[in-house]
Amino acid sequence: MRSLLYIIAVILIIGWAIGVFAYSAVGLIHALLVIAIIALLLGVIRRPTAI
């Protein structure tokens, strides 16, 4: 019974760590997406137009 409690505790700690990492990664992914969109817009705006 004691080992079962340890297994449950380890699973919960691992799940918590994954949840914290996933929450941080989502914020990072959104920041990178915004930076990429800004870079694309600046590239389109600064591109010389040959008429």
PQR file with spaces between the fields and no chain letter, atoms N, CA, C, O and H, PARSE charges and radii, in Angstrom:
ATOM       1  N    MET     1       0.827   -1.193    0.000 -0.4000 1.5000
ATOM       2  CA   MET     1       0.000    0.000    0.000 -0.0000 2.0000
ATOM       3  C    MET     1       0.872    1.257    0.000  0.5500 1.7000
ATOM       4  O    MET     1       0.540    2.259   -0.633 -0.5500 1.4000
ATOM       5  N    ARG     2       1.994    1.183    0.724 -0.4000 1.5000
ATOM       6  CA   ARG     2       2.880    2.333    0.805 -0.0000 2.0000
ATOM       7  C    ARG     2       3.513    2.634   -0.557  0.5500 1.7000
ATOM       8  O    ARG     2       3.647    3.800   -0.929 -0.5500 1.4000
ATOM       9  H    ARG     2       2.263    0.368    1.238  0.4000 1.0000
ATOM      10  N    SER     3       3.900    1.606   -1.298 -0.4000 1.5000
ATOM      11  CA   SER     3       4.513    1.830   -2.607 -0.0000 2.0000
ATOM      12  C    SER     3       3.493    2.395   -3.595  0.5500 1.7000
ATOM      13  O    SER     3       3.851    3.161   -4.490 -0.5500 1.4000
ATOM      14  H    SER     3       3.792    0.659   -0.996  0.4000 1.0000
ATOM      15  N    LEU     4       2.235    2.020   -3.434 -0.4000 1.5000
ATOM      16  CA   LEU     4       1.196    2.571   -4.299 -0.0000 2.0000
ATOM      17  C    LEU     4       1.055    4.080   -4.078  0.5500 1.7000
ATOM      18  O    LEU     4       0.869    4.836   -5.032 -0.5500 1.4000
ATOM      19  H    LEU     4       1.945    1.398   -2.708  0.4000 1.0000
ATOM      20  N    LEU     5       1.142    4.510   -2.830 -0.4000 1.5000
ATOM      21  CA   LEU     5       1.068    5.943   -2.538 -0.0000 2.0000
ATOM      22  C    LEU     5       2.265    6.686   -3.126  0.5500 1.7000
ATOM      23  O    LEU     5       2.122    7.804   -3.619 -0.5500 1.4000
ATOM      24  H    LEU     5       1.293    3.896   -2.055  0.4000 1.0000
ATOM      25  N    TYR     6       3.451    6.064   -3.074 -0.4000 1.5000
ATOM      26  CA   TYR     6       4.631    6.678   -3.670 -0.0000 2.0000
ATOM      27  C    TYR     6       4.471    6.800   -5.186  0.5500 1.7000
ATOM      28  O    TYR     6       4.840    7.821   -5.766 -0.5500 1.4000
ATOM      29  H    TYR     6       3.567    5.156   -2.674  0.4000 1.0000
ATOM      30  N    ILE     7       3.931    5.776   -5.823 -0.4000 1.5000
ATOM      31  CA   ILE     7       3.715    5.806   -7.270 -0.0000 2.0000
ATOM      32  C    ILE     7       2.723    6.917   -7.629  0.5500 1.7000
ATOM      33  O    ILE     7       2.947    7.661   -8.584 -0.5500 1.4000
ATOM      34  H    ILE     7       3.632    4.946   -5.351  0.4000 1.0000
ATOM      35  N    ILE     8       1.648    7.030   -6.882 -0.4000 1.5000
ATOM      36  CA   ILE     8       0.661    8.081   -7.141 -0.0000 2.0000
ATOM      37  C    ILE     8       1.289    9.454   -6.940  0.5500 1.7000
ATOM      38  O    ILE     8       1.049   10.366   -7.731 -0.5500 1.4000
ATOM      39  H    ILE     8       1.466    6.425   -6.106  0.4000 1.0000
ATOM      40  N    ALA     9       2.096    9.610   -5.885 -0.4000 1.5000
ATOM      41  CA   ALA     9       2.757   10.885   -5.617 -0.0000 2.0000
ATOM      42  C    ALA     9       3.712   11.251   -6.752  0.5500 1.7000
ATOM      43  O    ALA     9       3.747   12.407   -7.173 -0.5500 1.4000
ATOM      44  H    ALA     9       2.292    8.868   -5.243  0.4000 1.0000
ATOM      45  N    VAL    10       4.476   10.298   -7.247 -0.4000 1.5000
ATOM      46  CA   VAL    10       5.415   10.552   -8.342 -0.0000 2.0000
ATOM      47  C    VAL    10       4.661   10.936   -9.610  0.5500 1.7000
ATOM      48  O    VAL    10       5.063   11.864  -10.311 -0.5500 1.4000
ATOM      49  H    VAL    10       4.448    9.359   -6.904  0.4000 1.0000
ATOM      50  N    ILE    11       3.574   10.234   -9.910 -0.4000 1.5000
ATOM      51  CA   ILE    11       2.771   10.551  -11.101 -0.0000 2.0000
ATOM      52  C    ILE    11       2.203   11.963  -11.000  0.5500 1.7000
ATOM      53  O    ILE    11       2.208   12.702  -11.985 -0.5500 1.4000
ATOM      54  H    ILE    11       3.247    9.480   -9.341  0.4000 1.0000
ATOM      55  N    LEU    12       1.715   12.343   -9.826 -0.4000 1.5000
ATOM      56  CA   LEU    12       1.166   13.689   -9.646 -0.0000 2.0000
ATOM      57  C    LEU    12       2.244   14.760   -9.780  0.5500 1.7000
ATOM      58  O    LEU    12       2.000   15.812  -10.369 -0.5500 1.4000
ATOM      59  H    LEU    12       1.710   11.743   -9.026  0.4000 1.0000
ATOM      60  N    ILE    13       3.428   14.502   -9.241 -0.4000 1.5000
ATOM      61  CA   ILE    13       4.525   15.472   -9.353 -0.0000 2.0000
ATOM      62  C    ILE    13       4.968   15.608  -10.809  0.5500 1.7000
ATOM      63  O    ILE    13       5.216   16.721  -11.274 -0.5500 1.4000
ATOM      64  H    ILE    13       3.627   13.647   -8.762  0.4000 1.0000
ATOM      65  N    ILE    14       5.069   14.505  -11.526 -0.4000 1.5000
ATOM      66  CA   ILE    14       5.441   14.560  -12.939 -0.0000 2.0000
ATOM      67  C    ILE    14       4.367   15.298  -13.741  0.5500 1.7000
ATOM      68  O    ILE    14       4.690   16.110  -14.608 -0.5500 1.4000
ATOM      69  H    ILE    14       4.868   13.601  -11.148  0.4000 1.0000
ATOM      70  N    GLY    15       3.104   15.020  -13.460 -0.4000 1.5000
ATOM      71  CA   GLY    15       2.020   15.724  -14.148 -0.0000 2.0000
ATOM      72  C    GLY    15       2.048   17.212  -13.870  0.5500 1.7000
ATOM      73  O    GLY    15       1.815   18.018  -14.771 -0.5500 1.4000
ATOM      74  H    GLY    15       2.842   14.360  -12.756  0.4000 1.0000
ATOM      75  N    TRP    16       2.332   17.586  -12.625 -0.4000 1.5000
ATOM      76  CA   TRP    16       2.435   19.005  -12.277 -0.0000 2.0000
ATOM      77  C    TRP    16       3.582   19.653  -13.041  0.5500 1.7000
ATOM      78  O    TRP    16       3.422   20.754  -13.567 -0.5500 1.4000
ATOM      79  H    TRP    16       2.522   16.932  -11.893  0.4000 1.0000
ATOM      80  N    ALA    17       4.742   18.987  -13.113 -0.4000 1.5000
ATOM      81  CA   ALA    17       5.904   19.539  -13.814 -0.0000 2.0000
ATOM      82  C    ALA    17       5.611   19.711  -15.300  0.5500 1.7000
ATOM      83  O    ALA    17       5.993   20.717  -15.897 -0.5500 1.4000
ATOM      84  H    ALA    17       4.872   18.093  -12.686  0.4000 1.0000
ATOM      85  N    ILE    18       4.936   18.735  -15.897 -0.4000 1.5000
ATOM      86  CA   ILE    18       4.578   18.836  -17.314 -0.0000 2.0000
ATOM      87  C    ILE    18       3.597   19.983  -17.527  0.5500 1.7000
ATOM      88  O    ILE    18       3.704   20.719  -18.508 -0.5500 1.4000
ATOM      89  H    ILE    18       4.626   17.917  -15.412  0.4000 1.0000
ATOM      90  N    GLY    19       2.646   20.139  -16.618 -0.4000 1.5000
ATOM      91  CA   GLY    19       1.682   21.226  -16.729 -0.0000 2.0000
ATOM      92  C    GLY    19       2.344   22.588  -16.639  0.5500 1.7000
ATOM      93  O    GLY    19       2.009   23.491  -17.406 -0.5500 1.4000
ATOM      94  H    GLY    19       2.559   19.541  -15.821  0.4000 1.0000
ATOM      95  N    VAL    20       3.275   22.749  -15.717 -0.4000 1.5000
ATOM      96  CA   VAL    20       3.989   24.026  -15.583 -0.0000 2.0000
ATOM      97  C    VAL    20       4.806   24.290  -16.840  0.5500 1.7000
ATOM      98  O    VAL    20       4.810   25.410  -17.351 -0.5500 1.4000
ATOM      99  H    VAL    20       3.547   22.015  -15.094  0.4000 1.0000
ATOM     100  N    PHE    21       5.500   23.272  -17.346 -0.4000 1.5000
ATOM     101  CA   PHE    21       6.316   23.453  -18.552 -0.0000 2.0000
ATOM     102  C    PHE    21       5.440   23.765  -19.756  0.5500 1.7000
ATOM     103  O    PHE    21       5.781   24.632  -20.561 -0.5500 1.4000
ATOM     104  H    PHE    21       5.498   22.362  -16.932  0.4000 1.0000
ATOM     105  N    ALA    22       4.317   23.071  -19.888 -0.4000 1.5000
ATOM     106  CA   ALA    22       3.434   23.299  -21.035 -0.0000 2.0000
ATOM     107  C    ALA    22       2.851   24.707  -20.989  0.5500 1.7000
ATOM     108  O    ALA    22       2.725   25.349  -22.031 -0.5500 1.4000
ATOM     109  H    ALA    22       4.040   22.367  -19.234  0.4000 1.0000
ATOM     110  N    TYR    23       2.495   25.201  -19.810 -0.4000 1.5000
ATOM     111  CA   TYR    23       1.955   26.552  -19.686 -0.0000 2.0000
ATOM     112  C    TYR    23       3.006   27.577  -20.091  0.5500 1.7000
ATOM     113  O    TYR    23       2.692   28.551  -20.775 -0.5500 1.4000
ATOM     114  H    TYR    23       2.598   24.679  -18.963  0.4000 1.0000
ATOM     115  N    SER    24       4.264   27.361  -19.671 -0.4000 1.5000
ATOM     116  CA   SER    24       5.343   28.275  -20.036 -0.0000 2.0000
ATOM     117  C    SER    24       5.631   28.190  -21.532  0.5500 1.7000
ATOM     118  O    SER    24       5.882   29.209  -22.176 -0.5500 1.4000
ATOM     119  H    SER    24       4.519   26.570  -19.115  0.4000 1.0000
ATOM     120  N    ALA    25       5.596   26.986  -22.082 -0.4000 1.5000
ATOM     121  CA   ALA    25       5.889   26.808  -23.500 -0.0000 2.0000
ATOM     122  C    ALA    25       4.829   27.477  -24.360  0.5500 1.7000
ATOM     123  O    ALA    25       5.151   28.022  -25.416 -0.5500 1.4000
ATOM     124  H    ALA    25       5.392   26.159  -21.559  0.4000 1.0000
ATOM     125  N    VAL    26       3.576   27.446  -23.934 -0.4000 1.5000
ATOM     126  CA   VAL    26       2.515   28.088  -24.713 -0.0000 2.0000
ATOM     127  C    VAL    26       2.772   29.587  -24.788  0.5500 1.7000
ATOM     128  O    VAL    26       2.610   30.184  -25.853 -0.5500 1.4000
ATOM     129  H    VAL    26       3.314   27.003  -23.076  0.4000 1.0000
ATOM     130  N    GLY    27       3.163   30.200  -23.693 -0.4000 1.5000
ATOM     131  CA   GLY    27       3.486   31.620  -23.699 -0.0000 2.0000
ATOM     132  C    GLY    27       4.660   31.911  -24.612  0.5500 1.7000
ATOM     133  O    GLY    27       4.654   32.904  -25.340 -0.5500 1.4000
ATOM     134  H    GLY    27       3.294   29.715  -22.828  0.4000 1.0000
ATOM     135  N    LEU    28       5.668   31.049  -24.578 -0.4000 1.5000
ATOM     136  CA   LEU    28       6.838   31.233  -25.427 -0.0000 2.0000
ATOM     137  C    LEU    28       6.472   31.073  -26.895  0.5500 1.7000
ATOM     138  O    LEU    28       6.949   31.836  -27.735 -0.5500 1.4000
ATOM     139  H    LEU    28       5.673   30.243  -23.987  0.4000 1.0000
ATOM     140  N    ILE    29       5.639   30.100  -27.215 -0.4000 1.5000
ATOM     141  CA   ILE    29       5.229   29.881  -28.599 -0.0000 2.0000
ATOM     142  C    ILE    29       4.459   31.086  -29.115  0.5500 1.7000
ATOM     143  O    ILE    29       4.658   31.504  -30.256 -0.5500 1.4000
ATOM     144  H    ILE    29       5.251   29.480  -26.532  0.4000 1.0000
ATOM     145  N    HIS    30       3.580   31.651  -28.291 -0.4000 1.5000
ATOM     146  CA   HIS    30       2.836   32.828  -28.731 -0.0000 2.0000
ATOM     147  C    HIS    30       3.771   34.017  -28.946  0.5500 1.7000
ATOM     148  O    HIS    30       3.601   34.770  -29.905 -0.5500 1.4000
ATOM     149  H    HIS    30       3.418   31.312  -27.365  0.4000 1.0000
ATOM     150  N    ALA    31       4.742   34.190  -28.076 -0.4000 1.5000
ATOM     151  CA   ALA    31       5.704   35.286  -28.243 -0.0000 2.0000
ATOM     152  C    ALA    31       6.499   35.107  -29.529  0.5500 1.7000
ATOM     153  O    ALA    31       6.699   36.071  -30.268 -0.5500 1.4000
ATOM     154  H    ALA    31       4.880   33.578  -27.297  0.4000 1.0000
ATOM     155  N    LEU    32       6.953   33.896  -29.806 -0.4000 1.5000
ATOM     156  CA   LEU    32       7.699   33.643  -31.041 -0.0000 2.0000
ATOM     157  C    LEU    32       6.831   33.848  -32.275  0.5500 1.7000
ATOM     158  O    LEU    32       7.312   34.328  -33.301 -0.5500 1.4000
ATOM     159  H    LEU    32       6.790   33.113  -29.206  0.4000 1.0000
ATOM     160  N    LEU    33       5.551   33.485  -32.180 -0.4000 1.5000
ATOM     161  CA   LEU    33       4.635   33.682  -33.293 -0.0000 2.0000
ATOM     162  C    LEU    33       4.450   35.171  -33.582  0.5500 1.7000
ATOM     163  O    LEU    33       4.440   35.578  -34.744 -0.5500 1.4000
ATOM     164  H    LEU    33       5.161   33.095  -31.346  0.4000 1.0000
ATOM     165  N    VAL    34       4.304   35.973  -32.553 -0.4000 1.5000
ATOM     166  CA   VAL    34       4.155   37.416  -32.736 -0.0000 2.0000
ATOM     167  C    VAL    34       5.417   38.005  -33.348  0.5500 1.7000
ATOM     168  O    VAL    34       5.331   38.843  -34.245 -0.5500 1.4000
ATOM     169  H    VAL    34       4.312   35.642  -31.609  0.4000 1.0000
ATOM     170  N    ILE    35       6.576   37.586  -32.883 -0.4000 1.5000
ATOM     171  CA   ILE    35       7.843   38.078  -33.439 -0.0000 2.0000
ATOM     172  C    ILE    35       7.972   37.683  -34.906  0.5500 1.7000
ATOM     173  O    ILE    35       8.438   38.483  -35.718 -0.5500 1.4000
ATOM     174  H    ILE    35       6.646   36.906  -32.154  0.4000 1.0000
ATOM     175  N    ALA    36       7.572   36.475  -35.256 -0.4000 1.5000
ATOM     176  CA   ALA    36       7.645   36.023  -36.647 -0.0000 2.0000
ATOM     177  C    ALA    36       6.715   36.840  -37.536  0.5500 1.7000
ATOM     178  O    ALA    36       7.089   37.201  -38.652 -0.5500 1.4000
ATOM     179  H    ALA    36       7.194   35.826  -34.596  0.4000 1.0000
ATOM     180  N    ILE    37       5.523   37.134  -37.061 -0.4000 1.5000
ATOM     181  CA   ILE    37       4.576   37.929  -37.856 -0.0000 2.0000
ATOM     182  C    ILE    37       5.111   39.341  -38.054  0.5500 1.7000
ATOM     183  O    ILE    37       5.004   39.891  -39.149 -0.5500 1.4000
ATOM     184  H    ILE    37       5.220   36.841  -36.155  0.4000 1.0000
ATOM     185  N    ILE    38       5.682   39.932  -37.015 -0.4000 1.5000
ATOM     186  CA   ILE    38       6.265   41.270  -37.136 -0.0000 2.0000
ATOM     187  C    ILE    38       7.416   41.259  -38.134  0.5500 1.7000
ATOM     188  O    ILE    38       7.543   42.180  -38.941 -0.5500 1.4000
ATOM     189  H    ILE    38       5.768   39.485  -36.125  0.4000 1.0000
ATOM     190  N    ALA    39       8.254   40.231  -38.086 -0.4000 1.5000
ATOM     191  CA   ALA    39       9.379   40.127  -39.016 -0.0000 2.0000
ATOM     192  C    ALA    39       8.878   40.002  -40.453  0.5500 1.7000
ATOM     193  O    ALA    39       9.441   40.615  -41.359 -0.5500 1.4000
ATOM     194  H    ALA    39       8.151   39.483  -37.429  0.4000 1.0000
ATOM     195  N    LEU    40       7.826   39.214  -40.669 -0.4000 1.5000
ATOM     196  CA   LEU    40       7.263   39.088  -42.017 -0.0000 2.0000
ATOM     197  C    LEU    40       6.692   40.408  -42.502  0.5500 1.7000
ATOM     198  O    LEU    40       6.903   40.788  -43.654 -0.5500 1.4000
ATOM     199  H    LEU    40       7.368   38.715  -39.933  0.4000 1.0000
ATOM     200  N    LEU    41       5.975   41.108  -41.644 -0.4000 1.5000
ATOM     201  CA   LEU    41       5.406   42.400  -42.040 -0.0000 2.0000
ATOM     202  C    LEU    41       6.500   43.408  -42.362  0.5500 1.7000
ATOM     203  O    LEU    41       6.388   44.138  -43.346 -0.5500 1.4000
ATOM     204  H    LEU    41       5.804   40.800  -40.709  0.4000 1.0000
ATOM     205  N    LEU    42       7.547   43.463  -41.559 -0.4000 1.5000
ATOM     206  CA   LEU    42       8.653   44.373  -41.842 -0.0000 2.0000
ATOM     207  C    LEU    42       9.340   44.004  -43.158  0.5500 1.7000
ATOM     208  O    LEU    42       9.750   44.887  -43.911 -0.5500 1.4000
ATOM     209  H    LEU    42       7.637   42.870  -40.760  0.4000 1.0000
ATOM     210  N    GLY    43       9.467   42.713  -43.438 -0.4000 1.5000
ATOM     211  CA   GLY    43      10.064   42.277  -44.700 -0.0000 2.0000
ATOM     212  C    GLY    43       9.222   42.697  -45.890  0.5500 1.7000
ATOM     213  O    GLY    43       9.763   43.099  -46.920 -0.5500 1.4000
ATOM     214  H    GLY    43       9.134   41.995  -42.826  0.4000 1.0000
ATOM     215  N    VAL    44       7.892   42.608  -45.764 -0.4000 1.5000
ATOM     216  CA   VAL    44       7.006   43.010  -46.865 -0.0000 2.0000
ATOM     217  C    VAL    44       7.044   44.522  -47.041  0.5500 1.7000
ATOM     218  O    VAL    44       7.071   45.017  -48.168 -0.5500 1.4000
ATOM     219  H    VAL    44       7.452   42.282  -44.927  0.4000 1.0000
ATOM     220  N    ILE    45       7.046   45.255  -45.939 -0.4000 1.5000
ATOM     221  CA   ILE    45       7.049   46.721  -46.026 -0.0000 2.0000
ATOM     222  C    ILE    45       8.365   47.251  -46.574  0.5500 1.7000
ATOM     223  O    ILE    45       8.359   48.185  -47.376 -0.5500 1.4000
ATOM     224  H    ILE    45       7.023   44.853  -45.023  0.4000 1.0000
ATOM     225  N    ARG    46       9.475   46.688  -46.169 -0.4000 1.5000
ATOM     226  CA   ARG    46      10.790   47.197  -46.584 -0.0000 2.0000
ATOM     227  C    ARG    46      11.245   46.676  -47.939  0.5500 1.7000
ATOM     228  O    ARG    46      12.250   47.146  -48.472 -0.5500 1.4000
ATOM     229  H    ARG    46       9.479   45.930  -45.517  0.4000 1.0000
ATOM     230  N    ARG    47      10.534   45.724  -48.501 -0.4000 1.5000
ATOM     231  CA   ARG    47      10.935   45.156  -49.790 -0.0000 2.0000
ATOM     232  C    ARG    47      10.802   46.232  -50.874  0.5500 1.7000
ATOM     233  O    ARG    47       9.761   46.880  -50.979 -0.5500 1.4000
ATOM     234  H    ARG    47       9.717   45.341  -48.069  0.4000 1.0000
ATOM     235  N    PRO    48      11.844   46.421  -51.670 -0.5600 1.5000
ATOM     236  CA   PRO    48      11.735   47.422  -52.746  0.2800 2.0000
ATOM     237  C    PRO    48      10.734   46.933  -53.802  0.5500 1.7000
ATOM     238  O    PRO    48      10.758   45.775  -54.218 -0.5500 1.4000
ATOM     239  N    THR    49       9.882   47.824  -54.207 -0.4000 1.5000
ATOM     240  CA   THR    49       8.878   47.472  -55.210 -0.0000 2.0000
ATOM     241  C    THR    49       9.367   47.897  -56.585  0.5500 1.7000
ATOM     242  O    THR    49       9.717   49.057  -56.803 -0.5500 1.4000
ATOM     243  H    THR    49       9.863   48.765  -53.869  0.4000 1.0000
ATOM     244  N    ALA    50       9.385   46.956  -57.495 -0.4000 1.5000
ATOM     245  CA   ALA    50       9.802   47.240  -58.880 -0.0000 2.0000
ATOM     246  C    ALA    50       8.543   47.406  -59.721  0.5500 1.7000
ATOM     247  O    ALA    50       7.843   46.438  -60.019 -0.5500 1.4000
ATOM     248  H    ALA    50       9.101   46.014  -57.317  0.4000 1.0000
ATOM     249  N    ILE    51       8.278   48.611  -60.083 -0.4000 1.5000
ATOM     250  CA   ILE    51       7.046   48.882  -60.859 -0.0000 2.0000
ATOM     251  C    ILE    51       7.398   48.979  -62.328  0.5500 1.7000
ATOM     252  O    ILE    51       6.519   49.202  -63.161 -0.5500 1.4000
ATOM     253  H    ILE    51       8.846   49.397  -59.841  0.4000 1.0000
